[in-house]
């Protein structure tokens, strides 16, 4: 089984981490490749989601802060699009 990594201090302080955490903190989550069954959401789940976002948007080569800035820009664009559709 693969272990989930703990988030870094910088990640925990980021707006993206907090946005994800505030969304999933009440969820029960199963990660079949990491453990059996379900458990309450935790920082490792948030770090895994952040890693997936970085991978999907191909922004791994940039510094952490540049990654967060780029992700924040993408989130802002999505929110702007959603507001136009409302």
Secondary structure, DSSP 8 states (H G I E B T S, - for coil): --------HHHHTSHHHHHHHHHHTT-EE--TTT-SS-EE--HHHHHHHHHHHHHHTT-TTS-HHHHHHHHHHHHHHHHHHHHHH-
